[in-house]
Amino acid sequence: MVAKINADYCAGCGSCIGQCPARAISFNDNDVSFVIEEKCNDCGSCLDTCAHGAITIV
């Protein structure tokens, strides 16, 4: 299981990037967060950080 970010809901605030202990979240060229799946350890730290509900664990 890994975190997934729904680009339609991501506001580009970056709060999830700073919260991820695995450094598995970054910005793409459109300032939308995305998960580097190989680094994600399924800890869920990013879930509560996203005020827009853009992140799920699947």
N, C-alpha and C positions, 0 to 999 in steps of 0.2 A: 504494500500500500504506500502511496505517496500523496503529497499535497498537489492539488490542481487549482489553478487560478482562472476564474471565468473573466476573460478580458472585457466582456460587456458590463461587468459590475466594478472592475478595478478603476479606482479614481487616480491612481498613480501617486499616492501619498508617500509610499515607501516605508510605512510603519512595519510591514511584515519583513522587510529586508533586515532591519536592525534587530528584530526579535528572533530570527532564525539562528540557532546555535551552530547549525551545520553549514551555514553560509550557502544555502541551496536556493536562495531566491535572488533574482537580479531584475534589472529593467531591460526591456527590449528598446528598439529604436523609436518606438512610439510612446515611451514613458509608461508602459504597462508592465507590471510585474509578471514574471514567469518563474517556474520552478525548474531547477536543474535536477532532473529525476535521479541521476546517479548519486547525487549528494544528499538527497532528502532521506532522513532517517525515521520518518513517520512519527515524530514526537508530538506534533499538534500545537507547538508554540505559536505558530502563525495564525491559527484559527481565531483565537480570542482577540488578537490584535487588529484584525480587519473589521473596521466599523461599517463596511459596505457589504459584508457577507459574500465576498468574491472567492473565498478559499474553502475548499472541501478536501477531505481525505478520501481517496478512492483506491 
